[in-house]
């Protein structure tokens, strides 16, 4: 493969998005013709930029109503659209639902992956939609997906700084717009990204220590050399963002000097900026540690390789070949002196009060003074234990959801609807309450529906292995590894297919008691057909 074609499939993501918008299907000529195709494409991209601006700004919601108001204003003043006031809402619904959401259908763009020499289907999804139940009825709130942010940032904001990640740009833009609440969440995600990179490195080194022959050395430069170059650039970028945070804090101090008091909003902003500063400091510290550990990683891999080669070149003593077989072939005269070989076994046992092996065992440090550092280590270990316990609890819920899907479908010839599944699970209130903890049941079904098919057979044939700790995320590889290696009903499953049932929805009421107060939450869900196929083609 040509080196310049490495990562080509990632470059094609931008082309896929443009193609989906320019060569759009289901055109409505009555809405586009009054201003022309090219002009209407300008309008589509204007709506995308408006959604980005609103979702980056704190306490701003992007609904059909707010988008329609923006569309009405620009088609009146800039596009001279005939009957703008009456056409604003139909145009908005057409752009959002038909063009940007593709009429609710999954849209793909074919791309060539030169690294695997295969064609793959790149999914195009620009908008997220969240439906909320309000007194005036159900309201849809729209926001950009990461793919949408990436696309828009690369059309303007990433003009001269292509090396920066989308996450850093989102954090920059949020701070510039004084949306410190979302900026705090974004800074936390940056810290998690650095920690994940640290875990990847640890897993790589662990696999090298475990079995050097199974290690893919082509990933060495990618993971260690290229990663550190990227980390060094991001370390400088986070320093710039920290300066941006300091300027925001200075503006708050200036406002305090002008007004003589800190308003609740200023107090909240000050607290959020302080936490952002802490997150950025943590991210920079961990990045610097990773950069400094580069030489250590090289030494570990080098020593492991040396030990591996040394092991393969060593001559090993075959006891059976060298001792036992010649003993079997001894003549009668030679066997008379054989008893002398066993004489040492019958010697008196030596005193073991102070055996020499003690000198080589791990030594403990003896001190009369109490160490203050150990307390910090214990606190950190407790925090890690709490996080690990929480992740394992979430992981058990994911596993239970998947097992319940297969078990309930098995009672109904391999097919079940999501609505019926919820009804069956509600019969056991304690189990249902556990599965709907943090809405995990609904989120899991939604993610599986987006996958369309959970191909257990393909995963089984790929022989993937799970390395590292459970993170609490919905990771299909991790879950299938556990289900297929613990003797569950998944051993007989070939694949699970998820299909949306048109014009069919249902409601689920969740109850939670806090401090003697009962809270009820009503969730409206689209019904989904679930079909489980076993390894024989039938359930």
C-alpha positions in Angstrom: 0.0 0.0 0.0 1.2 3.6 -0.7 2.0 5.4 2.5 0.3 8.5 1.4 -3.1 6.6 1.3 -2.9 5.7 5.0 -6.0 7.1 6.7 -7.7 7.8 3.3 -11.0 6.5 4.6 -10.9 9.3 7.3 -10.3 12.0 4.7 -13.4 10.8 2.8 -15.7 11.6 5.8 -15.8 15.3 4.7 -16.7 14.2 1.1 -19.4 11.9 2.4 -21.1 14.8 4.4 -20.9 17.2 1.4 -22.3 14.5 -0.9 -25.2 13.9 1.4 -26.1 17.6 1.5 -25.4 18.6 -2.1 -26.8 15.4 -3.9 -29.8 15.3 -1.5 -32.7 12.9 -2.2 -36.4 13.7 -2.0 -36.0 17.3 -3.2 -39.0 19.5 -2.8 -39.0 21.7 -5.9 -41.8 23.9 -4.6 -39.5 25.0 -1.7 -36.2 25.2 -3.5 -37.0 26.6 -6.9 -38.1 30.1 -5.7 -34.4 30.9 -4.9 -32.5 28.2 -6.9 -30.4 25.1 -5.9 -27.1 26.9 -5.1 -28.8 29.6 -3.0 -30.8 26.9 -1.1 -27.6 25.1 -0.3 -26.3 28.3 1.2 -29.5 28.3 3.4 -28.9 24.7 4.5 -25.4 25.4 5.7 -26.6 28.6 7.4 -29.0 26.5 9.4 -26.2 24.1 10.4 -24.0 27.0 11.6 -27.0 28.4 13.5 -27.5 25.1 15.3 -23.8 25.0 16.2 -23.9 28.5 17.6 -27.0 27.8 19.7 -25.7 24.5 21.1 -22.4 26.1 22.0 -24.1 28.9 23.9 -25.3 28.3 27.5 -29.0 28.1 28.3 -29.9 28.2 24.6 -32.2 25.5 23.0 -32.4 24.8 19.4 -36.0 23.8 18.5 -38.0 23.9 15.3 -39.5 27.2 16.6 -36.1 28.9 17.2 -34.7 27.7 13.9 -37.8 28.8 12.0 -37.4 32.3 13.5 -33.8 32.4 12.2 -34.8 31.1 8.8 -37.7 33.6 8.4 -35.3 36.5 9.2 -32.6 35.6 6.7 -34.8 34.5 3.8 -36.6 37.8 4.2 -33.5 40.1 4.4 -30.9 38.1 2.4 -32.7 35.7 0.0 -35.7 37.8 -0.8 -37.9 34.6 -0.7 -41.5 35.2 -1.8 -44.0 34.8 1.1 -41.2 34.3 3.6 -43.4 34.5 6.7 -45.7 31.7 5.5 -42.9 29.5 4.1 -40.4 29.8 7.0 -41.8 26.9 9.0 -42.2 24.5 6.0 -38.7 25.3 4.8 -37.3 24.7 8.4 -39.0 21.3 8.7 -37.8 20.3 5.2 -34.2 21.2 6.0 -34.2 19.6 9.4 -36.2 16.4 8.9 -35.7 15.6 5.2 -32.2 17.0 4.4 -30.2 16.9 7.7 -32.0 13.9 9.2 -32.5 12.1 5.9 -36.2 11.3 6.7 -35.1 9.3 9.7 -33.2 6.7 7.5 -29.6 5.7 8.0 -27.5 7.2 5.2 -24.1 5.7 4.2 -21.3 6.7 1.9 -18.9 4.1 0.4 -15.2 4.6 1.2 -12.1 2.6 0.3 -10.0 1.6 3.2 -6.6 1.0 1.7 -5.1 -0.4 4.9 -7.5 -3.4 4.9 -8.1 -3.3 1.0 -11.8 -3.3 1.6 -14.8 -1.1 0.9 -16.6 0.1 4.0 -19.9 2.1 4.6 -19.4 5.4 6.4 -22.5 6.5 8.2 -23.5 10.2 7.8 -25.2 11.6 10.9 -25.1 15.4 11.5 -27.9 16.0 14.1 -28.9 14.6 17.5 -32.5 14.9 18.5 -33.7 14.8 22.1 -37.5 14.7 22.7 -38.8 16.3 26.0 -42.3 16.1 27.5 -43.4 19.6 28.4 -46.7 21.2 29.4 -47.3 22.4 25.9 -46.5 18.9 24.5 -43.5 17.1 23.2 -40.6 19.3 22.0 -37.6 18.2 19.9 -34.3 19.8 20.8 -31.6 19.5 18.1 -27.8 19.6 18.5 -24.8 18.7 16.3 -23.1 15.3 16.4 -19.3 15.1 16.7 -19.3 14.5 12.9 -21.3 17.7 12.4 -18.9 19.7 14.6 -15.9 18.2 12.8 -17.4 19.1 9.4 -18.2 22.8 10.4 -15.0 23.3 12.3 -13.0 22.2 9.2 -14.9 24.7 7.0 -13.7 27.7 9.1 -12.5 27.3 12.7 -9.8 24.7 11.8 -8.5 26.9 9.0 -4.9 27.3 10.3 -4.9 24.8 13.2 -5.7 21.5 11.6 -3.5 19.6 14.1 -5.9 20.4 17.0 -8.6 17.9 17.9 -12.3 18.6 17.6 -12.6 18.2 21.4 -10.2 21.0 22.0 -11.9 23.3 19.6 -15.3 22.7 21.2 -13.7 23.6 24.6 -12.2 26.8 23.1 -15.5 27.9 21.5 -17.5 27.1 24.7 -15.1 29.3 26.8 -15.2 32.1 24.3 -19.0 32.1 24.5 -18.9 32.0 28.3 -20.7 28.7 28.4 -18.7 27.5 31.4 -21.2 24.7 32.3 -20.7 22.8 29.0 -17.0 23.8 29.0 -16.6 22.0 32.3 -18.1 18.8 30.9 -15.8 19.2 27.8 -12.7 19.6 30.0 -13.6 16.5 31.9 -13.8 14.5 28.6 -10.3 15.8 27.7 -9.0 14.3 30.9 -10.7 11.0 30.2 -9.1 11.0 26.7 -5.6 11.4 28.1 -6.3 8.6 30.7 -7.5 6.3 28.0 -4.3 7.0 26.0 -2.4 6.1 29.2 -4.4 2.8 29.5 -3.7 2.0 25.8 0.0 2.4 26.4 -0.2 0.2 29.6 -2.1 -2.5 27.7 0.5 -2.4 24.9 3.4 -2.8 27.3 1.5 -5.6 29.2 0.9 -7.5 26.0 4.6 -7.1 25.2 5.5 -8.6 28.5 2.9 -11.4 28.2 3.7 -12.8 24.8 6.1 -10.9 22.6 5.3 -13.2 19.6 1.6 -12.1 19.5 2.6 -8.4 19.6 2.0 -6.4 16.4 5.2 -4.3 16.1 3.8 -2.3 13.3 1.7 -0.5 15.9 4.8 0.5 17.9 5.5 3.6 16.0 1.8 4.5 15.8 1.1 4.1 19.5 4.4 5.3 21.0 6.3 7.5 18.5 3.3 9.2 16.8 1.3 9.4 20.0 4.0 11.3 21.8 4.3 13.8 19.0 0.5 14.4 19.2 0.6 14.7 23.0 3.3 17.3 22.8 1.2 19.4 20.5 -1.9 19.0 22.6 0.2 19.9 25.7 0.9 23.2 24.2 -2.7 23.6 23.0 -4.0 23.0 26.6 -1.6 25.7 27.8 -3.2 28.2 25.4 -6.7 27.1 26.7 -5.5 27.7 30.3 -4.5 31.2 29.3 -8.0 31.7 27.9 -9.5 30.5 31.2 -7.3 33.0 33.1 -8.6 35.8 30.9 -12.2 34.8 31.6 -11.4 34.9 35.4 -9.9 38.4 34.9 -13.2 39.5 33.3 -15.1 38.2 36.3 -12.8 40.2 38.6 -13.3 43.2 36.5 -17.1 42.8 36.7 -16.8 42.5 40.5 -14.8 45.7 40.6 -17.4 47.5 38.6 -20.5 46.3 40.5 -19.0 45.8 43.9 -20.6 42.4 44.4 -20.6 38.9 42.9 -24.0 38.0 41.5 -25.2 34.3 41.6 -24.3 33.9 37.9 -20.8 35.3 38.5 -20.3 33.0 41.5 -21.4 30.0 39.4 -19.1 31.0 36.5 -16.2 31.5 38.9 -16.7 28.0 40.4 -17.0 26.4 37.0 -13.9 28.2 35.8 -12.0 26.9 38.8 -13.0 23.3 38.1 -12.1 23.8 34.4 -8.7 25.0 35.5 -8.2 21.9 37.7 -9.2 19.6 34.9 -6.8 21.3 32.4 -4.0 21.1 35.0 -4.7 17.3 35.5 -4.8 16.7 31.7 -1.5 18.6 31.2 0.1 16.8 34.1 -0.8 13.4 32.8 0.2 14.3 29.3 3.6 15.4 30.6 4.0 12.2 32.5 3.3 10.2 29.3 5.8 12.3 27.3 8.5 11.8 30.0 7.8 8.0 30.1 8.7 7.6 26.4 12.2 6.4 27.1 10.9 4.0 29.7 8.5 2.4 27.1 11.4 2.0 24.6 13.5 0.3 27.3 10.7 -2.1 28.4 10.1 -3.2 24.8 13.8 -3.5 24.1 14.5 -5.6 27.2 11.5 -7.8 26.4 12.7 -8.4 22.9 16.2 -9.2 24.2 14.8 -11.7 26.8 12.7 -13.3 24.0 15.7 -13.8 21.7 17.8 -15.0 24.5 15.2 -17.6 25.5 15.0 -18.9 21.9 18.8 -19.3 21.6 19.3 -21.0 24.9 20.1 -24.7 25.0 17.6 -26.6 27.2 18.4 -29.8 29.2 16.0 -32.6 28.4 15.9 -34.7 31.6 14.2 -37.7 29.9 16.5 -37.8 26.9 19.7 -37.2 28.9 19.1 -39.1 32.1 16.1 -41.4 32.2 16.5 -43.1 28.8 20.2 -43.9 29.4 19.3 -45.3 32.8 16.8 -47.7 31.2 19.5 -49.0 28.9 22.1 -49.6 31.6 23.7 -53.1 31.8 23.4 -55.2 35.0 27.0 -54.3 36.0 26.3 -50.5 35.5 23.1 -50.6 37.5 24.9 -51.8 40.7 26.3 -48.3 41.4 23.0 -46.5 40.6 22.0 -46.3 44.2 24.7 -43.6 44.7 22.6 -41.1 42.7 19.9 -41.2 45.4 22.2 -40.8 48.4 21.7 -37.0 48.7 17.9 -37.5 49.1 18.4 -39.4 52.4 20.7 -36.9 54.1 19.7 -35.2 57.4 17.5 -32.1 56.7 19.5 -28.9 57.4 18.4 -26.3 59.9 16.0 -23.8 58.3 15.9 -21.1 60.9 17.7 -18.7 58.6 17.7 -20.1 55.1 19.6 -18.2 52.4 16.4 -17.7 50.4 15.3 -15.0 52.9 18.1 -12.8 51.6 16.4 -12.7 48.2 12.8 -12.1 49.3 11.2 -8.5 49.1 12.4 -6.4 52.1 10.1 -4.1 54.0 11.2 -0.7 55.2 11.4 -0.4 59.0 10.7 3.1 60.4 9.4 4.6 63.7 8.0 7.6 62.0 4.5 7.7 60.4 4.5 8.4 56.7 2.1 11.1 55.5 2.5 10.0 51.9 0.8 6.7 52.5 -2.5 8.4 53.4 -2.7 10.1 50.0 -2.0 6.8 48.3 -4.7 5.1 50.3 -7.2 7.8 49.3 -6.3 7.5 45.7 -6.7 3.7 45.9 -10.1 4.1 47.5 -11.2 6.5 44.7 -10.0 4.0 42.1 -11.8 1.2 43.9 -15.1 3.2 44.0 -14.8 4.0 40.3 -13.9 0.3 39.5 -16.9 -0.9 41.5 -19.2 1.6 39.7 -17.9 0.5 36.3 -18.4 -3.2 37.2 -22.0 -2.5 38.3 -22.8 -0.8 35.0 -21.1 -3.6 33.1 -23.3 -6.2 34.9 -26.4 -4.3 33.9 -25.3 -4.3 30.2 -24.7 -8.0 30.4 -28.1 -8.6 32.1 -29.9 -6.6 29.4 -28.3 -8.6 26.6 -29.1 -11.9 28.3 -32.7 -10.8 28.9 -33.2 -9.9 25.3 -32.0 -13.4 24.2 -34.0 -15.3 26.9 -37.3 -13.4 26.3 -36.9 -13.8 22.5 -36.3 -17.5 23.0 -39.7 -17.8 24.6 -41.3 -16.3 21.5 -39.7 -18.2 18.6 -36.8 -15.8 18.4 -38.7 -12.5 18.0 -39.8 -9.9 20.5 -40.8 -6.3 20.5 -39.1 -3.7 22.8 -42.6 -2.9 24.2 -43.3 -6.5 25.2 -39.7 -6.8 26.6 -40.4 -3.8 28.9 -43.7 -5.3 30.0 -42.0 -8.6 30.9 -39.2 -7.0 32.7 -41.6 -4.8 34.8 -43.1 -7.9 36.3 -40.0 -8.0 38.5 -39.9 -4.5 39.9 -36.4 -4.8 41.5 -34.9 -6.1 38.3 -36.6 -3.5 36.1 -35.4 -0.7 38.5 -31.8 -2.0 38.2 -31.9 -2.2 34.4 -33.4 1.3 34.0 -30.7 2.8 36.4 -29.4 5.9 34.6 -31.7 4.9 31.7 -29.3 2.2 30.7 -32.0 -0.1 29.3 -33.2 2.6 26.9 -29.7 3.8 26.0 -28.6 0.2 25.3 -31.5 -0.6 23.0 -30.9 2.8 21.2 -27.2 2.0 20.6 -28.1 -1.5 19.4 -30.7 -0.1 17.0 -28.1 2.3 15.6 -25.9 -0.8 14.9 -28.8 -2.5 13.2 -27.2 -5.9 13.6 -25.2 -7.3 16.5 -23.1 -9.8 14.5 -22.0 -12.3 17.2 -20.8 -14.8 14.6 -18.4 -12.3 13.0 -17.0 -11.4 16.4 -16.6 -15.0 17.4 -14.6 -15.7 14.1 -12.4 -12.6 14.6 -11.1 -14.2 17.9 -10.7 -10.8 19.5 -9.3 -10.7 23.0 -10.2 -8.2 25.8 -7.3 -6.4 27.4 -7.5 -3.9 30.2 -10.1 -2.8 32.8 -13.9 -2.5 32.4 -14.6 1.2 31.7 -18.4 1.3 32.2 -19.0 2.3 28.6 -21.2 0.2 26.2 -18.3 -1.6 24.5 -19.6 -4.5 22.3 -16.2 -6.2 22.2 -15.9 -6.2 26.0 -19.5 -7.5 26.5 -19.3 -10.2 23.9 -15.9 -11.4 25.2 -17.5 -11.9 28.7 -20.7 -13.5 27.4 -18.9 -16.0 25.1 -16.3 -17.0 27.6 -18.6 -17.7 30.6 -20.9 -20.4 29.1 -24.1 -18.3 28.6 -26.9 -18.7 26.2 -25.0 -16.4 23.8 -22.9 -19.5 22.8 -25.8 -20.5 20.5 -26.5 -17.0 19.1 -25.4 -16.1 15.5 -26.7 -12.5 15.3 -29.4 -10.2 16.7 -31.3 -7.8 14.3 -32.9 -4.6 15.5 -35.6 -2.9 13.3 -37.8 0.1 14.0 -41.5 -0.5 13.8 -43.1 2.5 11.9 -45.7 4.6 13.7 -45.6 2.6 16.8 -44.5 4.1 20.1 -45.2 3.5 23.8 -44.7 5.1 27.2 -42.8 3.8 30.3 -43.3 5.3 33.7 -40.2 5.2 36.0 -40.6 5.7 39.7 -37.8 6.7 42.1 -38.1 7.5 45.8 -35.9 10.1 47.4 -36.2 11.3 51.0 -39.8 10.0 51.3 -40.8 11.8 48.0 -41.8 9.7 45.1 -40.7 11.0 41.7 -42.3 9.7 38.5 -40.7 10.1 35.1 -42.6 9.4 31.9 -40.5 8.2 28.9 -41.9 7.9 25.4 -40.1 5.3 23.2 -40.3 4.1 19.6 -41.1 0.4 19.4 -38.3 -1.8 18.0 -38.5 -5.3 16.6 -35.8 -7.6 17.9 -35.0 -10.9 16.1 -32.5 -13.4 17.5 -31.0 -15.9 15.0 -29.1 -18.9 16.3 -26.1 -20.6 14.8 -28.3 -22.9 12.7 -30.1 -20.0 11.0 -33.2 -20.4 13.3 -33.9 -19.7 16.9 
